[in-house]
Amino acid sequence: MKKFILFVFFALSTFYYGYSQSLTLADSTGLLANNANVTRQGHSDGIEITSFFFVHNTTSATVAVMVKKVEISLIAGSVNTFCWAGTCFGPNVYVSPDPEYINAHATDSTDFSGHYTSAFPGASIIRYVFFIQSNPSDSVCVNVTYNAYPVGIDNQTARNILSGAFPNPANNTVNFEYSINTENAGTVIIRNLLGSVVKKSVLTSAEGKLSVFTGDLPEGIYFYSLDMDGKAMTTRKLIISH
């Protein structure tokens, strides 16, 4: 009887403590805790606010990963969609029809993106759940607050605007237009897929055009953000192609 009790104890210990989560998430700022809360800023003028996340397979085998979106709270008139496994879906798709296969100990840094637009100001919260197709309980998730500010509002955060990169893909130079609250410290930061800063440009005026030399960067996918007082206000994808 004593041996049986010990067997059950060790079996339960293995179940509860030996289990390892198969997936982890990160964004351009680095690794995210499971069920992390992040914020993406933008304007309620129909311009898209985008979220990018990197999905890492911690196991020693290839896994088939699905994505589910959960609308926690939505502003009326807002629209949200997501892309996964090479396909972008309409607003009424909540679970990806097909998985993305991620190799052992590999990171998918390109396939997922969440997209949000709103004609009205306010915050919507959307949860993205990444799970193993054969075992949906083996999952990791992130909660994104899409915060859309009215255009022209007298609000410090709302007046911090960075345009999309152009051209994109970029060769030797990438350009941005910006408008910031001069009371804040604005910086445009370009990071590689590992989250390391490869370019950093301090904005010295309230508005204008910024040109960044990219001829010395290897071809590939990067992410750029407008940082205000050390906080990323918006993050988007940049492709370098020479």
C-alpha positions as CSV (number, residue, x, y, z in Angstrom):
1,M,0.0,0.0,0.0
2,K,2.9,2.3,0.9
3,K,4.6,1.7,-2.4
4,F,1.3,2.4,-4.3
5,I,0.9,5.7,-2.4
6,L,4.5,6.6,-3.3
7,F,3.8,5.7,-7.0
8,V,0.8,7.9,-7.1
9,F,2.7,10.8,-5.5
10,F,5.5,10.6,-8.0
11,A,3.1,10.3,-10.9
12,L,1.2,13.3,-9.8
13,S,4.4,15.2,-9.3
14,T,5.5,14.4,-12.8
15,F,2.1,15.5,-14.1
16,Y,2.0,18.9,-12.3
17,Y,5.7,19.8,-12.2
18,G,7.2,17.9,-15.1
19,Y,4.9,19.5,-17.7
20,S,6.5,22.2,-19.7
21,Q,4.6,24.8,-21.8
22,S,5.2,24.1,-25.5
23,L,4.9,27.7,-26.7
24,T,6.1,31.1,-25.6
25,L,5.4,34.6,-27.0
26,A,7.4,37.7,-27.7
27,D,7.1,41.0,-29.4
28,S,9.7,43.6,-30.5
29,T,10.4,44.5,-26.9
30,G,11.2,40.9,-25.8
31,L,9.7,37.9,-24.2
32,L,6.1,38.2,-22.9
33,A,4.7,36.3,-19.9
34,N,1.7,34.1,-20.5
35,N,-1.5,36.1,-20.4
36,A,0.5,39.3,-20.6
37,N,-1.3,42.7,-21.2
38,V,0.0,45.0,-23.9
39,T,-1.3,48.2,-25.4
40,R,-1.2,49.4,-28.9
41,Q,-2.0,53.1,-29.6
42,G,-3.5,54.8,-32.6
43,H,-6.3,57.1,-33.8
44,S,-10.0,56.7,-34.4
45,D,-9.7,57.8,-38.0
46,G,-9.9,54.4,-39.7
47,I,-6.1,54.0,-39.8
48,E,-5.1,50.5,-38.8
49,I,-3.4,49.7,-35.5
50,T,-1.3,46.5,-35.8
51,S,0.1,44.0,-33.4
52,F,2.9,41.6,-34.2
53,F,3.9,38.6,-32.0
54,F,6.6,36.0,-32.3
55,V,5.7,32.4,-31.5
56,H,8.5,30.1,-30.1
57,N,8.3,26.3,-30.0
58,T,10.1,25.2,-26.8
59,T,9.9,21.5,-27.6
60,S,12.2,19.1,-29.5
61,A,9.5,18.3,-32.1
62,T,7.6,20.1,-34.8
63,V,4.3,21.4,-33.6
64,A,1.1,22.5,-35.4
65,V,0.0,25.8,-33.9
66,M,-3.5,27.3,-34.2
67,V,-4.7,30.8,-33.2
68,K,-7.9,31.8,-31.6
69,K,-9.1,35.4,-31.0
70,V,-11.3,36.3,-28.1
71,E,-13.1,39.7,-28.1
72,I,-13.0,40.7,-24.4
73,S,-14.6,44.1,-25.0
74,L,-15.1,46.1,-28.2
75,I,-15.9,49.7,-29.1
76,A,-19.0,49.9,-31.3
77,G,-18.0,50.5,-34.9
78,S,-14.5,48.9,-34.5
79,V,-13.3,46.1,-36.8
80,N,-10.6,43.5,-35.9
81,T,-9.0,40.7,-37.9
82,F,-5.8,38.6,-37.7
83,C,-3.4,36.8,-40.0
84,W,-1.9,33.4,-39.4
85,A,-0.3,30.5,-41.5
86,G,0.0,32.7,-44.6
87,T,-3.6,33.8,-44.6
88,C,-5.5,36.9,-43.4
89,F,-9.0,36.3,-42.2
90,G,-12.2,38.4,-42.1
91,P,-13.6,39.8,-38.8
92,N,-16.0,36.9,-38.4
93,V,-13.2,34.3,-38.2
94,Y,-12.3,33.5,-34.6
95,V,-10.1,30.4,-35.0
96,S,-7.6,29.9,-37.8
97,P,-8.8,27.1,-40.1
98,D,-5.3,25.7,-40.5
99,P,-2.2,25.5,-38.3
100,E,1.2,26.9,-38.8
101,Y,4.0,24.3,-38.4
102,I,6.8,25.5,-36.3
103,N,10.0,23.4,-36.1
104,A,11.7,22.2,-32.9
105,H,13.1,25.1,-30.9
106,A,12.3,27.5,-33.7
107,T,10.5,30.9,-33.7
108,D,7.8,32.0,-36.2
109,S,8.4,35.8,-36.4
110,T,6.5,36.6,-39.6
111,D,3.1,34.9,-39.7
112,F,1.0,36.4,-37.0
113,S,-0.4,39.9,-37.0
114,G,-3.5,41.4,-35.4
115,H,-5.3,44.3,-37.1
116,Y,-7.7,46.8,-35.6
117,T,-9.5,49.9,-36.9
118,S,-12.1,52.1,-35.3
119,A,-14.1,55.1,-36.4
120,F,-14.8,56.0,-32.7
121,P,-12.4,56.7,-29.8
122,G,-12.0,54.3,-26.9
123,A,-10.3,51.1,-26.0
124,S,-11.0,47.5,-27.2
125,I,-9.4,44.5,-25.6
126,I,-8.7,41.3,-27.7
127,R,-7.0,38.2,-26.5
128,Y,-5.0,36.1,-28.9
129,V,-4.6,32.4,-27.9
130,F,-1.9,30.2,-29.5
131,F,-2.4,26.5,-29.0
132,I,-1.2,23.1,-30.1
133,Q,-3.7,21.7,-32.5
134,S,-3.6,18.2,-31.0
135,N,-3.8,19.5,-27.4
136,P,-5.7,22.8,-27.2
137,S,-5.0,23.1,-23.4
138,D,-1.3,23.5,-24.3
139,S,-1.5,27.2,-25.0
140,V,-0.2,30.7,-24.4
141,C,-2.1,33.9,-24.8
142,V,-1.7,37.7,-24.8
143,N,-4.3,40.4,-24.2
144,V,-4.0,43.5,-26.4
145,T,-5.7,46.8,-25.6
146,Y,-6.2,48.7,-28.8
147,N,-6.5,52.4,-27.7
148,A,-7.8,54.7,-30.3
149,Y,-7.7,58.4,-29.6
150,P,-9.7,61.1,-31.4
151,V,-7.8,63.0,-34.1
152,G,-6.9,66.5,-32.9
153,I,-7.7,65.8,-29.2
154,D,-5.6,67.9,-26.8
155,N,-4.0,64.8,-25.4
156,Q,-0.2,64.2,-25.1
157,T,-0.5,60.5,-26.1
158,A,-2.8,61.2,-29.0
159,R,-0.5,63.8,-30.5
160,N,2.4,61.4,-30.7
161,I,2.1,60.1,-34.3
162,L,4.6,58.1,-36.5
163,S,3.7,57.4,-40.1
164,G,4.2,54.1,-41.8
165,A,7.7,53.5,-43.1
166,F,8.3,54.4,-46.7
167,P,9.5,52.8,-48.9
168,N,8.7,49.5,-47.3
169,P,10.5,47.3,-48.3
170,A,13.5,49.6,-47.9
171,N,16.9,49.5,-49.5
172,N,19.4,52.0,-48.3
173,T,17.1,54.5,-46.7
174,V,13.7,54.4,-44.9
175,N,11.7,57.5,-44.1
176,F,9.1,58.4,-41.5
177,E,6.9,61.4,-40.9
178,Y,6.1,62.3,-37.3
179,S,4.3,64.7,-35.0
180,I,5.0,64.6,-31.3
181,N,4.4,66.5,-28.1
182,T,7.6,68.4,-27.6
183,E,7.3,68.0,-23.8
184,N,8.1,64.4,-24.3
185,A,11.3,62.7,-25.4
186,G,10.6,61.0,-28.8
187,T,12.7,58.3,-30.3
188,V,12.3,56.1,-33.4
189,I,13.8,52.7,-32.7
190,I,14.3,49.9,-35.2
191,R,14.8,46.4,-33.7
192,N,15.7,43.0,-35.3
193,L,13.7,39.8,-34.8
194,L,15.6,39.1,-31.6
195,G,14.5,42.5,-30.1
196,S,18.0,44.0,-30.3
197,V,18.1,47.7,-31.2
198,V,19.8,48.2,-34.6
199,K,18.9,51.9,-35.2
200,K,17.9,54.6,-32.8
201,S,17.0,58.2,-33.8
202,V,16.1,61.0,-31.4
203,L,13.5,63.4,-32.6
204,T,14.6,66.9,-32.1
205,S,11.6,68.8,-33.4
206,A,7.8,68.6,-32.8
207,E,7.1,67.4,-36.3
208,G,8.9,66.6,-39.5
209,K,10.5,63.9,-41.7
210,L,13.1,61.4,-40.5
211,S,15.4,59.5,-42.8
212,V,17.3,56.5,-41.5
213,F,20.2,54.9,-43.3
214,T,19.5,51.1,-43.7
215,G,22.2,50.2,-46.2
216,D,24.3,48.6,-43.5
217,L,21.5,46.3,-42.2
218,P,21.2,42.7,-43.4
219,E,18.1,41.8,-45.5
220,G,15.2,40.6,-43.5
221,I,12.3,41.6,-41.2
222,Y,12.6,44.3,-38.6
223,F,10.2,46.2,-36.4
224,Y,10.1,50.0,-35.8
225,S,8.5,51.9,-33.0
226,L,7.9,55.4,-31.7
227,D,9.1,55.5,-28.1
228,M,7.9,58.3,-25.9
229,D,9.7,58.6,-22.5
230,G,10.9,55.0,-22.9
231,K,7.4,53.6,-23.8
232,A,6.6,52.1,-27.2
233,M,3.5,53.9,-28.6
234,T,3.2,52.0,-31.8
235,T,5.1,49.1,-33.4
236,R,5.0,48.1,-37.1
237,K,6.9,45.8,-39.5
238,L,9.8,46.9,-41.7
239,I,11.4,44.8,-44.5
240,I,14.9,45.5,-45.6
241,S,15.7,44.2,-49.2
242,H,18.9,45.2,-51.0
